[in-house]
Amino acid sequence: MNRRQKAVGYHHESMMGGGKIVEVIDPPDSRGIYRAKVSVNGIEKIPVSTFFQRIGTELKFLMQLTKLMKINALLTVNQVYMQEGLLRV
């Protein structure tokens, strides 16, 4: 939840915290990326979230993401996430 009490975030299952996947909208594609409806503390997040295949621990995921962000410093987080096969291990 952000300061405006809007449901935000959640793009990897290991980071769910107060979030919950309510419904998978699109099954995983060739990169393992899928879309799902999410609720955060009982409030539905709009729009749906993109998720990445489970690649192990949250730490491993964050380390991989940090490495990719350094390589692609000019890209936004979403652009890095969506590149072909980027988060596959």
OpenMM code with the backbone's topology and positions (N, CA, C; nanometers):
from openmm import Vec3, app, unit

residues = "MET ASN ARG ARG GLN LYS ALA VAL GLY TYR HIS HIS GLU SER MET MET GLY GLY GLY LYS ILE VAL GLU VAL ILE ASP PRO PRO ASP SER ARG GLY ILE TYR ARG ALA LYS VAL SER VAL ASN GLY ILE GLU LYS ILE PRO VAL SER THR PHE PHE GLN ARG ILE GLY THR GLU LEU LYS PHE LEU MET GLN LEU THR LYS LEU MET LYS ILE ASN ALA LEU LEU THR VAL ASN GLN VAL TYR MET GLN GLU GLY LEU LEU ARG VAL".split()
positions = [
    Vec3(0.0851, -0.1169, 0.0000),
    Vec3(0.0000, 0.0000, 0.0000),
    Vec3(0.0903, 0.1240, 0.0000),
    Vec3(0.0553, 0.2205, -0.0818),
    Vec3(0.1322, 0.3441, -0.0797),
    Vec3(0.0669, 0.4432, 0.0176),
    Vec3(0.1209, 0.5616, 0.0245),
    Vec3(0.0686, 0.6596, 0.1216),
    Vec3(-0.0733, 0.7054, 0.0893),
    Vec3(-0.1165, 0.6833, -0.0347),
    Vec3(-0.2542, 0.7187, -0.0734),
    Vec3(-0.3498, 0.6010, -0.0540),
    Vec3(-0.2996, 0.4972, 0.0120),
    Vec3(-0.3772, 0.3755, 0.0376),
    Vec3(-0.4164, 0.3025, -0.0903),
    Vec3(-0.3330, 0.3157, -0.1939),
    Vec3(-0.3525, 0.2421, -0.3185),
    Vec3(-0.2668, 0.1163, -0.3141),
    Vec3(-0.3199, 0.0071, -0.3672),
    Vec3(-0.2447, -0.1177, -0.3757),
    Vec3(-0.1435, -0.1050, -0.4892),
    Vec3(-0.0148, -0.1219, -0.4588),
    Vec3(0.0911, -0.1071, -0.5585),
    Vec3(0.1945, -0.2176, -0.5411),
    Vec3(0.2771, -0.2358, -0.6450),
    Vec3(0.3898, -0.3280, -0.6370),
    Vec3(0.3525, -0.4725, -0.6634),
    Vec3(0.4362, -0.5618, -0.6152),
    Vec3(0.4209, -0.7069, -0.6242),
    Vec3(0.4377, -0.7590, -0.7657),
    Vec3(0.5609, -0.7996, -0.7967),
    Vec3(0.5909, -0.8550, -0.9281),
    Vec3(0.6689, -0.9856, -0.9181),
    Vec3(0.6784, -1.0419, -0.7984),
    Vec3(0.7427, -1.1720, -0.7802),
    Vec3(0.6790, -1.2374, -0.6599),
    Vec3(0.6457, -1.3648, -0.6728),
    Vec3(0.5723, -1.4336, -0.5672),
    Vec3(0.6421, -1.4290, -0.4318),
    Vec3(0.7750, -1.4309, -0.4285),
    Vec3(0.8461, -1.4317, -0.3007),
    Vec3(0.8370, -1.2977, -0.2284),
    Vec3(0.7857, -1.1931, -0.2940),
    Vec3(0.7747, -1.0602, -0.2338),
    Vec3(0.6323, -1.0282, -0.1899),
    Vec3(0.5463, -1.1263, -0.1810),
    Vec3(0.4046, -1.1002, -0.1621),
    Vec3(0.3715, -1.0270, -0.0319),
    Vec3(0.4365, -1.0546, 0.0784),
    Vec3(0.4060, -0.9824, 0.2025),
    Vec3(0.2580, -0.9815, 0.2302),
    Vec3(0.1932, -0.8649, 0.2226),
    Vec3(0.0492, -0.8533, 0.2438),
    Vec3(-0.0314, -0.8748, 0.1177),
    Vec3(0.0353, -0.9118, 0.0086),
    Vec3(-0.0329, -0.9309, -0.1188),
    Vec3(-0.0715, -1.0753, -0.1438),
    Vec3(-0.1654, -1.0935, -0.2352),
    Vec3(-0.2145, -1.2266, -0.2688),
    Vec3(-0.2527, -1.2282, -0.4163),
    Vec3(-0.2096, -1.3336, -0.4870),
    Vec3(-0.2534, -1.3511, -0.6255),
    Vec3(-0.3969, -1.4004, -0.6212),
    Vec3(-0.4878, -1.3220, -0.6796),
    Vec3(-0.6304, -1.3542, -0.6792),
    Vec3(-0.6658, -1.4411, -0.7991),
    Vec3(-0.6116, -1.4067, -0.9164),
    Vec3(-0.6448, -1.4792, -1.0392),
    Vec3(-0.5344, -1.4589, -1.1418),
    Vec3(-0.4897, -1.5683, -1.2037),
    Vec3(-0.3932, -1.5591, -1.3131),
    Vec3(-0.4711, -1.5253, -1.4394),
    Vec3(-0.4375, -1.4129, -1.5025),
    Vec3(-0.5069, -1.3644, -1.6223),
    Vec3(-0.4486, -1.4276, -1.7480),
    Vec3(-0.3162, -1.4262, -1.7602),
    Vec3(-0.2469, -1.4852, -1.8747),
    Vec3(-0.1449, -1.5855, -1.8229),
    Vec3(-0.1403, -1.7069, -1.8798),
    Vec3(-0.0417, -1.8063, -1.8360),
    Vec3(0.0997, -1.7616, -1.8723),
    Vec3(0.2026, -1.8258, -1.8138),
    Vec3(0.3405, -1.7880, -1.8451),
    Vec3(0.3699, -1.7969, -1.9946),
    Vec3(0.4411, -1.6947, -2.0442),
    Vec3(0.4821, -1.6964, -2.1843),
    Vec3(0.6162, -1.7687, -2.1960),
    Vec3(0.6813, -1.7594, -2.3103),
    Vec3(0.8085, -1.8293, -2.3334),
    Vec3(0.9191, -1.7826, -2.2398),
    Vec3(0.9024, -1.6641, -2.1810),
    Vec3(1.0018, -1.6106, -2.0868),
    Vec3(0.9649, -1.6397, -1.9425),
    Vec3(0.8502, -1.7031, -1.9208),
    Vec3(0.8054, -1.7317, -1.7851),
    Vec3(0.7315, -1.6158, -1.7215),
    Vec3(0.6960, -1.5139, -1.7996),
    Vec3(0.6250, -1.3971, -1.7473),
    Vec3(0.4751, -1.4196, -1.7618),
    Vec3(0.4021, -1.3975, -1.6530),
    Vec3(0.2569, -1.4101, -1.6582),
    Vec3(0.1917, -1.2904, -1.5912),
    Vec3(0.0614, -1.2704, -1.6173),
    Vec3(-0.0128, -1.1579, -1.5595),
    Vec3(-0.1179, -1.2121, -1.4639),
    Vec3(-0.1366, -1.1395, -1.3534),
    Vec3(-0.2330, -1.1849, -1.2536),
    Vec3(-0.2962, -1.0669, -1.1812),
    Vec3(-0.4211, -1.0881, -1.1375),
    Vec3(-0.4864, -0.9912, -1.0496),
    Vec3(-0.4308, -1.0131, -0.9097),
    Vec3(-0.4051, -0.9035, -0.8394),
    Vec3(-0.3454, -0.9089, -0.7065),
    Vec3(-0.4289, -0.8268, -0.6101),
    Vec3(-0.4391, -0.8740, -0.4864),
    Vec3(-0.4972, -0.7901, -0.3817),
    Vec3(-0.3897, -0.7669, -0.2765),
    Vec3(-0.3875, -0.6474, -0.2215),
    Vec3(-0.2921, -0.6097, -0.1181),
    Vec3(-0.3725, -0.5711, 0.0047),
    Vec3(-0.3544, -0.6464, 0.1114),
    Vec3(-0.4314, -0.6236, 0.2344),
    Vec3(-0.5808, -0.6138, 0.2053),
    Vec3(-0.6284, -0.7005, 0.1147),
    Vec3(-0.7708, -0.7060, 0.0824),
    Vec3(-0.8181, -0.6055, -0.0208),
    Vec3(-0.7286, -0.5193, -0.0718),
    Vec3(-0.7655, -0.4191, -0.1723),
    Vec3(-0.7070, -0.4613, -0.3065),
    Vec3(-0.7933, -0.4720, -0.4103),
    Vec3(-0.7464, -0.5154, -0.5416),
    Vec3(-0.6562, -0.4099, -0.6044),
    Vec3(-0.5420, -0.4564, -0.6559),
    Vec3(-0.4479, -0.3675, -0.7238),
    Vec3(-0.4944, -0.3494, -0.8681),
    Vec3(-0.4970, -0.2255, -0.9141),
    Vec3(-0.5317, -0.1924, -1.0522),
    Vec3(-0.4107, -0.1208, -1.1102),
    Vec3(-0.3582, -0.1551, -1.2230),
    Vec3(-0.3946, -0.2650, -1.3119),
    Vec3(-0.3370, -0.3967, -1.2623),
    Vec3(-0.3534, -0.5028, -1.3422),
    Vec3(-0.2989, -0.6330, -1.3044),
    Vec3(-0.1470, -0.6250, -1.3005),
    Vec3(-0.0844, -0.7175, -1.2277),
    Vec3(0.0615, -0.7216, -1.2165),
    Vec3(0.1200, -0.8210, -1.3149),
    Vec3(0.2417, -0.7931, -1.3588),
    Vec3(0.3182, -0.8931, -1.4328),
    Vec3(0.4052, -0.9648, -1.3314),
    Vec3(0.4171, -1.0951, -1.3465),
    Vec3(0.4986, -1.1760, -1.2564),
    Vec3(0.6004, -1.2538, -1.3369),
    Vec3(0.7051, -1.2946, -1.2692),
    Vec3(0.8131, -1.3692, -1.3302),
    Vec3(0.8189, -1.5056, -1.2667),
    Vec3(0.8610, -1.6028, -1.3465),
    Vec3(0.8681, -1.7385, -1.2942),
    Vec3(0.9477, -1.7414, -1.1647),
    Vec3(0.9147, -1.8353, -1.0825),
    Vec3(0.9855, -1.8523, -0.9557),
    Vec3(1.1288, -1.8945, -0.9881),
    Vec3(1.2276, -1.8183, -0.9435),
    Vec3(1.3677, -1.8496, -0.9750),
    Vec3(1.4484, -1.8788, -0.8494),
    Vec3(1.3835, -1.9103, -0.7422),
    Vec3(1.4557, -1.9398, -0.6196),
    Vec3(1.4212, -1.8380, -0.5129),
    Vec3(1.5189, -1.8023, -0.4355),
    Vec3(1.4955, -1.7132, -0.3229),
    Vec3(1.4788, -1.5685, -0.3674),
    Vec3(1.4195, -1.4906, -0.2802),
    Vec3(1.4043, -1.3472, -0.3070),
    Vec3(1.5411, -1.2825, -0.3239),
    Vec3(1.6384, -1.3235, -0.2425),
    Vec3(1.7725, -1.2661, -0.2514),
    Vec3(1.8331, -1.2923, -0.3893),
    Vec3(1.8189, -1.4143, -0.4393),
    Vec3(1.8712, -1.4475, -0.5714),
    Vec3(1.8043, -1.3611, -0.6785),
    Vec3(1.6734, -1.3449, -0.6677),
    Vec3(1.5983, -1.2614, -0.7612),
    Vec3(1.6492, -1.1176, -0.7578),
    Vec3(1.6642, -1.0618, -0.6382),
    Vec3(1.7085, -0.9229, -0.6249),
    Vec3(1.8515, -0.9037, -0.6738),
    Vec3(1.9370, -1.0017, -0.6482),
    Vec3(2.0753, -0.9921, -0.6963),
    Vec3(2.0787, -0.9917, -0.8489),
    Vec3(1.9993, -1.0790, -0.9109),
    Vec3(1.9932, -1.0837, -1.0574),
    Vec3(1.9385, -0.9524, -1.1127),
    Vec3(1.8328, -0.9007, -1.0505),
    Vec3(1.7731, -0.7753, -1.0954),
    Vec3(1.8720, -0.6599, -1.0826),
    Vec3(1.9434, -0.6523, -0.9706),
    Vec3(2.0426, -0.5466, -0.9490),
    Vec3(2.1516, -0.5531, -1.0554),
    Vec3(2.1989, -0.6724, -1.0833),
    Vec3(2.3015, -0.6907, -1.1865),
    Vec3(2.2512, -0.6404, -1.3218),
    Vec3(2.1300, -0.6764, -1.3562),
    Vec3(2.0736, -0.6351, -1.4845),
    Vec3(2.0507, -0.4851, -1.4905),
    Vec3(2.0098, -0.4249, -1.3801),
    Vec3(1.9873, -0.2803, -1.3771),
    Vec3(2.1186, -0.2045, -1.3963),
    Vec3(2.2283, -0.2568, -1.3419),
    Vec3(2.3583, -0.1912, -1.3600),
    Vec3(2.4022, -0.1977, -1.5056),
    Vec3(2.3787, -0.3106, -1.5685),
    Vec3(2.4147, -0.3274, -1.7097),
    Vec3(2.3294, -0.2357, -1.7972),
    Vec3(2.2021, -0.2265, -1.7641),
    Vec3(2.1055, -0.1494, -1.8437),
    Vec3(2.0621, -0.0247, -1.7668),
    Vec3(2.1578, 0.0551, -1.7229),
    Vec3(2.1309, 0.1669, -1.6328),
    Vec3(2.0291, 0.2671, -1.6854),
    Vec3(2.0128, 0.2783, -1.8156),
    Vec3(1.9210, 0.3769, -1.8710),
    Vec3(1.7790, 0.3237, -1.8879),
    Vec3(1.7587, 0.1957, -1.8611),
    Vec3(1.6263, 0.1366, -1.8762),
    Vec3(1.5479, 0.1467, -1.7464),
    Vec3(1.4174, 0.1527, -1.7580),
    Vec3(1.3344, 0.1486, -1.6382),
    Vec3(1.3288, 0.0055, -1.5876),
    Vec3(1.2840, -0.0116, -1.4651),
    Vec3(1.2701, -0.1451, -1.4078),
    Vec3(1.1797, -0.2311, -1.4950),
    Vec3(1.0659, -0.1783, -1.5382),
    Vec3(0.9740, -0.2562, -1.6207),
    Vec3(1.0367, -0.2961, -1.7534),
    Vec3(1.1170, -0.2088, -1.8138),
    Vec3(1.1835, -0.2440, -1.9390),
    Vec3(1.2825, -0.3579, -1.9172),
    Vec3(1.3542, -0.3532, -1.8069),
    Vec3(1.4493, -0.4600, -1.7762),
    Vec3(1.3753, -0.5910, -1.7557),
    Vec3(1.2665, -0.5878, -1.6788),
    Vec3(1.1882, -0.7089, -1.6534),
    Vec3(1.1399, -0.7729, -1.7824),
    Vec3(1.0982, -0.6926, -1.8784),
    Vec3(1.0298, -0.7439, -1.9958),
    Vec3(1.1223, -0.7868, -2.1096),
    Vec3(1.2530, -0.7661, -2.0954),
    Vec3(1.3432, -0.8083, -2.2024),
    Vec3(1.3418, -0.9604, -2.2147),
    Vec3(1.3646, -1.0082, -2.3323),
    Vec3(1.3571, -1.1514, -2.3636),
    Vec3(1.4413, -1.2362, -2.2691),
    Vec3(1.3745, -1.3225, -2.1928),
    Vec3(1.4418, -1.4202, -2.1091),
    Vec3(1.5296, -1.3635, -2.0004),
    Vec3(1.5132, -1.2388, -1.9665),
    Vec3(1.6071, -1.1689, -1.8799),
    Vec3(1.6221, -1.2303, -1.7416),
    Vec3(1.5155, -1.2759, -1.6810),
    Vec3(1.5236, -1.3233, -1.5438),
    Vec3(1.5272, -1.4751, -1.5320),
    Vec3(1.5431, -1.5444, -1.6414),
    Vec3(1.5552, -1.6904, -1.6355),
    Vec3(1.6906, -1.7266, -1.5782),
    Vec3(1.6929, -1.8297, -1.4967),
    Vec3(1.8179, -1.8760, -1.4357),
    Vec3(1.8414, -2.0191, -1.4760),
] * unit.nanometer
topology = app.Topology()
chain = topology.addChain("A")
for resn in residues:
    res = topology.addResidue(resn, chain)
    for name in ("N", "CA", "C"):
        topology.addAtom(name, app.Element.getBySymbol(name[0]), res)
